[in-house]
């Protein structure tokens, strides 16, 4: 199996309103997010790629236009947890690239969530 990954970055604020008031994530705060999309295939295309990295640029454009420097409570239909965001980006990517196998999102260098069906 061949696997590739590409990393994208954005900054955004959020507040997890369903948490108790004394929980730090219940307060307005922000993160410098890292999104890693993984694609896999048993074979390579005629150019020798799982998929050309340049073909993943629409994800950067989507992230930059819809998420970067935004308040995630305004753009997400579900609580903006890393888990929900990983699933959201996975669904968006999978609709475009069937080779997508996982999306990982990090809020800090020490915390991350992954969606892999």
C-alpha distance (Angstrom), angle and dihedral (degrees) to the residues before:
residue distance angle dihedral
X1 . . .
X2 3.79 . .
X3 3.82 116.9 .
X4 3.78 131.6 -171.5
X5 3.79 131.6 179.0
X6 3.77 134.4 -165.9
X7 3.78 126.4 -165.1
X8 3.80 127.4 -142.8
X9 3.82 129.9 -174.5
X10 3.78 135.2 -151.8
X11 3.79 139.8 157.1
X12 3.78 123.4 -134.9
X13 3.78 144.1 151.4
X14 3.77 129.2 -126.7
X15 3.75 144.2 162.8
X16 3.79 125.1 -149.5
X17 3.77 98.6 -139.0
X18 3.80 96.3 -175.5
X19 3.82 93.1 66.1
X20 3.81 125.6 91.4
X21 3.81 115.0 -87.8
X22 3.80 92.2 -111.4
X23 3.83 92.9 57.9
X24 3.82 111.4 101.7
X25 3.82 92.1 -133.7
X26 3.80 90.6 56.7
X27 3.80 87.6 71.3
X28 3.79 123.5 76.2
X29 3.80 108.8 -91.3
X30 3.78 140.7 144.8
X31 3.77 141.8 -131.3
X32 3.76 139.5 -160.9
X33 3.80 97.1 -127.5
X34 3.78 126.7 -153.7
X35 3.81 117.9 -159.2
X36 3.80 118.6 -165.9
X37 3.78 118.5 -169.5
X38 3.81 118.1 -163.5
X39 3.79 125.1 -158.6
X40 3.80 127.5 -173.9
X41 3.77 138.4 -174.0
X42 3.78 137.2 170.3
X43 3.79 89.1 -137.8
X44 3.78 136.9 34.7
X45 3.78 124.8 -123.8
X46 3.80 122.2 -113.2
X47 3.83 90.2 -83.9
X48 3.81 91.7 54.8
X49 3.81 95.5 -105.7
X50 3.77 136.7 119.4
X51 3.81 80.0 -144.4
X52 3.79 128.8 -30.2
X53 3.82 108.9 -98.8
X54 3.79 89.1 -133.5
X55 3.81 89.1 62.4
X56 3.84 87.8 66.2
X57 3.81 92.6 64.9
X58 3.83 92.2 101.9
X59 3.81 87.0 69.8
X60 3.80 90.2 56.2
X61 3.80 89.9 48.9
X62 3.83 90.9 48.9
X63 3.81 92.6 48.6
X64 3.81 92.9 45.4
X65 3.80 93.2 47.7
X66 3.79 101.1 40.5
X67 3.82 107.9 25.1
X68 3.80 113.8 18.9
X69 3.81 112.6 104.1
X70 3.79 91.2 -5.5
X71 3.79 134.3 122.6
X72 3.80 102.9 -108.1
X73 3.81 93.3 -150.4
X74 3.82 85.8 67.5
X75 3.81 95.6 50.5
X76 3.83 104.9 35.8
X77 3.82 123.3 75.5
X78 3.82 90.6 -156.0
X79 3.81 131.1 42.4
X80 3.79 108.1 -63.9
X81 3.78 96.5 -119.4
X82 3.79 118.2 148.6
X83 3.81 88.1 -112.5
X84 3.81 93.5 55.5
X85 3.78 91.6 44.1
X86 3.82 92.3 51.3
X87 3.82 89.3 53.2
X88 3.81 91.5 46.1
X89 3.81 93.1 52.6
X90 3.80 91.6 42.9
X91 3.82 91.5 54.8
X92 3.80 91.8 46.1
X93 3.81 91.8 50.2
X94 3.81 96.5 41.6
X95 3.80 90.5 55.5
X96 3.81 87.5 60.6
X97 3.79 104.8 30.4
X98 3.81 118.5 33.1
X99 3.82 90.8 -164.7
X100 3.83 91.4 70.8
X101 3.80 109.2 118.3
X102 3.80 103.4 167.2
X103 3.77 146.3 0.7
X104 3.78 122.7 -152.5
X105 3.80 123.2 -167.7
X106 3.77 125.8 -167.9
X107 3.79 124.9 -161.6
X108 3.79 94.1 -176.3
X109 3.80 134.1 6.9
X110 3.81 88.0 -95.9
X111 3.81 102.6 42.0
X112 3.77 131.6 61.9
X113 3.79 143.0 150.6
X114 3.77 128.3 -152.3
X115 3.78 133.5 -158.3
X116 3.79 113.6 -155.5
X117 3.81 116.4 156.8
